Amino acid sequence: MRPEDNAAYMAASALAFPGMLLGYYVPALGAILLGCLLLAVLARHLGSRGGAGVGQALRPFVAFGQWLARKDDHSWVRRAPFIGLVAGWLMHWIIDGLMATGRS
């Protein structure tokens, strides 16, 4: 790892941790935000092919998807809260599954 990347990785870790906690303790909110994130990715890839009405409704999601997909030195810092959110949501789902089967 390059020394100049240390600050970006520390910032990404610091942003991923609250996202993970949010995804773990409020899984419904995590699922809703994950759905919005998937809609943003889908809207970014569809572009304007979805028609005029769909284009207007998806405009915020297209802008959000483009912001997340932009390649620069801070792309992982922007994506870190969402990666943490998905990780926390998956941890909650796995732990609940293990608790339901009686394994711990």
C-alpha positions as CSV (number, residue, x, y, z in Angstrom):
1,M,0.0,0.0,0.0
2,R,1.3,3.4,-0.9
3,P,1.7,5.8,2.1
4,E,-0.5,8.5,0.4
5,D,-3.4,6.0,0.3
6,N,-3.5,5.5,4.1
7,A,-5.8,8.4,4.7
8,A,-8.3,7.3,2.1
9,Y,-8.3,3.7,3.5
10,M,-8.8,4.9,7.0
11,A,-11.7,7.2,5.9
12,A,-13.3,4.2,4.0
13,S,-13.0,2.0,7.1
14,A,-14.4,4.8,9.3
15,L,-17.4,5.1,7.0
16,A,-17.9,1.4,6.5
17,F,-18.3,0.7,10.2
18,P,-21.4,2.9,10.8
19,G,-22.9,1.5,7.6
20,M,-22.3,-2.0,9.0
21,L,-23.9,-1.2,12.3
22,L,-26.9,0.4,10.6
23,G,-27.3,-2.7,8.4
24,Y,-27.1,-5.0,11.3
25,Y,-29.3,-3.2,13.8
26,V,-31.9,-1.9,11.4
27,P,-32.1,-4.6,8.7
28,A,-35.3,-3.2,7.2
29,L,-33.7,0.1,6.6
30,G,-30.6,-1.7,5.2
31,A,-32.8,-3.6,2.8
32,I,-34.6,-0.4,1.6
33,L,-31.3,1.4,1.1
34,L,-29.9,-1.6,-0.7
35,G,-32.9,-1.6,-3.0
36,C,-32.3,2.1,-3.7
37,L,-28.7,1.4,-4.4
38,L,-29.6,-1.4,-6.8
39,L,-32.1,0.9,-8.5
40,A,-29.4,3.6,-8.8
41,V,-27.0,1.1,-10.5
42,L,-29.8,-0.1,-12.8
43,A,-30.8,3.4,-13.7
44,R,-27.2,4.3,-14.5
45,H,-26.9,1.4,-16.9
46,L,-30.3,1.9,-18.5
47,G,-29.7,5.6,-19.1
48,S,-32.4,7.3,-21.2
49,R,-33.6,4.1,-22.8
50,G,-36.4,3.6,-20.4
51,G,-38.7,6.3,-21.9
52,A,-39.5,9.9,-20.9
53,G,-41.6,9.2,-17.8
54,V,-39.1,6.7,-16.4
55,G,-36.2,9.0,-17.1
56,Q,-37.7,11.8,-15.0
57,A,-38.5,9.4,-12.1
58,L,-35.1,7.8,-12.2
59,R,-33.1,11.0,-12.6
60,P,-31.9,11.2,-8.9
61,F,-31.0,7.6,-9.0
62,V,-29.0,8.1,-12.3
63,A,-27.1,11.0,-10.7
64,F,-26.4,8.9,-7.6
65,G,-25.3,5.9,-9.7
66,Q,-22.9,8.1,-11.7
67,W,-21.5,9.7,-8.6
68,L,-20.8,6.2,-7.1
69,A,-19.3,4.9,-10.4
70,R,-17.0,7.8,-11.0
71,K,-13.4,6.6,-11.0
72,D,-11.0,8.6,-9.0
73,D,-8.8,8.4,-5.9
74,H,-11.8,8.6,-3.5
75,S,-14.1,6.1,-5.2
76,W,-13.8,3.5,-2.3
77,V,-14.4,6.2,0.3
78,R,-17.8,7.0,-1.5
79,R,-18.7,3.3,-1.7
80,A,-17.6,2.3,1.8
81,P,-20.8,3.1,3.7
82,F,-22.8,1.0,1.2
83,I,-20.3,-1.9,1.4
84,G,-20.7,-1.7,5.2
85,L,-24.4,-1.6,5.0
86,V,-24.6,-4.7,2.8
87,A,-22.1,-6.5,5.1
88,G,-24.1,-5.6,8.2
89,W,-27.4,-6.7,6.6
90,L,-25.8,-10.0,5.5
91,M,-24.4,-10.5,9.0
92,H,-27.8,-10.0,10.5
93,W,-29.4,-12.4,8.1
94,I,-26.7,-15.1,8.7
95,I,-26.8,-14.7,12.5
96,D,-30.6,-14.9,12.6
97,G,-30.5,-18.0,10.5
98,L,-28.0,-19.7,12.8
99,M,-30.0,-18.7,15.9
100,A,-33.2,-20.1,14.4
101,T,-31.5,-23.5,13.8
102,G,-30.1,-23.5,17.3
103,R,-26.4,-23.2,16.3
104,S,-24.3,-20.5,17.9
